[in-house]
């Protein structure tokens, strides 16, 4: 495929959105257990806000990826029916759901517990498990994007 013109611009923006949106969401989620263990409730709240905001912002990454598929489809290169593309969408949904449904609420509950002088114990496991599984999903998406199995 020719990586020039509009496709090259969208590809560049897509890769930048991965670096500057997906990256911070994954890091904030994965490192927030350190704040819990250190008893830093305010830092944990900041990590929770960062996790939530950047995870929601990954919609831009999906929009740009979809634009690349559309532009690639014009040249007969990509289509929404390709398994690696469908799997990437499914994995994105899994990563976002894990993060927003499991990690972010656990971050908030752990911060509440710390501020109340209570043990946030079980929340650490929820944060670590959710963030770890989401990170695996993000990683699998990158592998699919690089190797494009079946394309």
N, C-alpha and C positions, 0 to 999 in steps of 0.2 A: 504494500500500500504506500502511496505517496504521502509523506508526512509534511505537507506544505499547506499554505493558505489557511482557510478556516479550520480544517482538521487539526493542524499543528497548534493553532491558537487554543482551541478547546482542549486538546491533549495537555498543553502546558498548564492551563488553568485547572484541569482535573488533577494533575500531579501536584500542583501547589496546594490545592484544597486537601489532598490526602495528607501532605506534610503539615499544613498549618491548621487543619480541623480535626482529622482523625487522630493524628499524633498526640496533640494535647489532651483529647478526650481519653485516649487509652492510657496515657501516662498519669493523668490526674486520678483516674480510677484505680490504677494499679498501685500507685504510691500512697494512696490515702490510708492504707493500713498502718503505715509508719506513724502518721499523725495520731491514730487511735492509740497505738502502743505507747507513744510518747505523752499522751494525755493532752494534746493540743487541739482543743475543741474548735477554736477560731480558724486554725489552719485547715481543719477537717471541713468546716463549713465552706471555706474558700474552695477547697478541692471539690466539694459537692456541687457548688455553683459552676465551677469550670467544667466538671464532668457533664452536667446537665446541658449547659449552653453549647459546648462544642459537640456533644453527641447530637443534639438537635440540628446543629449547623451542618452536619454531614449530609443532610438532604442536598445541599449544594453539590457535594461530590457525586451523588447519585444522578442529579440533574445533568451535570457535565458529562458523566459517563454515558448517560442515555443519549445525549447530543452526539457523542462520539460514535455510538452505535448507529444512530440515524445517519450521520455523515458517512460512516463506513458502509452502511447499507446501500447508499447511492452508488457506490463503486462496486457493490456486490461482495464486499469483504466480510461484514458483520451483519447479524440479524438477531432480533430478540429471541428467536427460536433456538439459538445455539445453547447447548447445555451449560457451557462454562459461564455464559452471561446470565442465564436463569439462576444458576447456583450462586453466582455472586450477589444477585439481588436477594436471594433467600438468606444467605449468610449475613448480608448487611442488616436485614430485618432482625435476625437472631441477635447480632451484636448490639443493635440499638435497643431491642426489647430487654435483653439481659441488663444492659446498663441503666436504662430508665426505670425498669420495674423492680430490679433487685439491688443494684449497686447504689443508686442515688438515694432511695429510701433508707437503706442500711447506713449510709454515710450520715444522713440526718438523725437517725435514731442513735447512732453512736455519739454524735456531737451532743445531742440532748442528754444522754446518759453521763457523758463526761462533765457537762455543765452542772448536772444535778449531783455530782460526786458519786455516781454509781458506776458499776463495772459494765463496760460496753461489750464484754466478752463475745457473745454469739454473733454480734454484728461484724466482727473482724472476719469470721469465716464466710459470711455472706458476701462481704465486699471482695475478699480475696477470690472466692469461687466465681462470682459473677464477672469480676474484672478479668480473671484468668481465662474463663471461657470466651468472653468477648474478644480478648486479645487473640485467642486461637482462631476465632472467626475472622477477625481483621487479617490475620496472617494468611489464612486459607484464601481469602479474597485476593491478596497480593500474588500468591502462587498461581491462582487461576488467571489473573491478568497477565502474568509473565509467560506462562506455558500454554495458555489457551487450548486445553485438551479438546480434541475433536474439531478444531477450526481448520 
